[in-house]
Amino acid sequence: MNGIDPVIHQPARLQLMAIQEDGWVDFSTLKSELGLTDGNLGAHIQKLEDANYVKVKKKFVGKRPKTLLQGPTKVAQHLQRIEKRYGRFLANDRFIHKWG
């Protein structure tokens, strides 16, 4: 289906982006909210970073590493493309009544 990006529409990555805010979110918060393992969450973050959906910042707090994630300007652009392409369906009352 044209217009749908499999990088962002994979369920765990879509959930990850849904809890993003305008600021930075730490890895531990994302892990807790999504119920993913460190490795699984790290792999999803790497995919999103490689596709330029998020920015990743790593720093130390004391001697402990801390990974922070910032998003999602590219996600907003992607959602605008979806709205442009599929907006007529989303605005149709019959469609919303049948599927919403």
C-alpha positions in Angstrom: 0.0 0.0 0.0 1.6 3.3 -1.1 2.1 5.9 1.5 2.5 3.5 4.5 6.0 3.3 5.8 6.8 -0.1 7.3 9.5 1.3 9.4 7.1 3.4 11.4 4.0 1.2 11.2 5.5 -1.8 12.8 3.4 -2.1 16.0 6.1 -1.6 18.7 7.7 1.3 16.8 4.3 2.9 16.3 3.6 2.7 20.0 7.1 4.0 20.7 6.3 7.1 18.6 2.9 7.5 20.1 4.3 8.1 23.6 6.9 10.5 22.3 6.5 14.1 23.2 8.2 17.2 21.9 11.0 16.9 24.5 13.5 14.1 25.3 12.3 10.8 26.7 14.6 8.4 28.5 15.1 4.7 27.6 13.9 3.5 31.0 10.5 5.3 30.6 10.0 3.9 27.1 11.0 0.4 28.3 8.5 0.6 31.1 5.7 2.0 29.0 6.1 -0.5 26.2 7.0 -3.6 28.2 9.9 -4.4 25.9 13.3 -5.9 26.8 16.4 -3.8 26.6 17.6 -5.5 23.4 14.2 -5.3 21.7 13.7 -1.7 22.5 17.3 -0.9 21.4 16.7 -2.6 18.1 13.5 -0.6 17.4 15.2 2.7 18.4 18.1 1.9 16.0 15.6 1.3 13.1 13.9 4.6 13.9 17.2 6.4 14.2 18.5 5.0 10.9 15.3 6.2 9.2 15.7 9.7 10.8 12.4 9.4 12.7 14.1 10.0 16.1 17.3 11.6 17.5 19.2 9.6 20.1 21.5 11.2 22.7 23.7 9.2 25.0 25.1 10.7 28.2 26.2 9.7 31.6 24.4 10.6 34.9 27.1 10.0 37.4 28.7 6.8 36.2 25.5 5.4 34.7 24.8 5.6 31.0 21.5 7.3 30.0 19.9 7.1 26.5 17.5 9.8 25.5 15.2 9.8 22.5 13.7 12.8 20.8 11.2 12.8 18.0 9.3 13.1 15.9 9.4 15.8 13.2 9.7 13.2 10.4 6.7 11.4 11.9 4.6 14.6 11.7 5.5 14.9 8.0 4.6 11.2 7.5 1.2 11.7 9.2 0.6 14.7 7.0 1.2 12.6 3.9 -1.2 9.9 5.2 -3.8 12.6 5.9 -3.4 14.0 2.5 -3.7 10.6 0.8 -6.4 9.1 3.0 -8.1 12.2 4.5 -11.2 11.8 2.3 -11.9 8.4 3.9 -11.2 9.8 7.4 -13.6 12.7 6.9 -16.4 10.5 5.5 -19.1 9.9 8.1 -20.1 6.6 6.6 -16.5 5.4 6.8 -16.1 6.5 10.4 -19.5 4.9 11.4 -18.6 1.6 9.7 -15.0 1.4 11.0 -14.8 3.8 13.9 
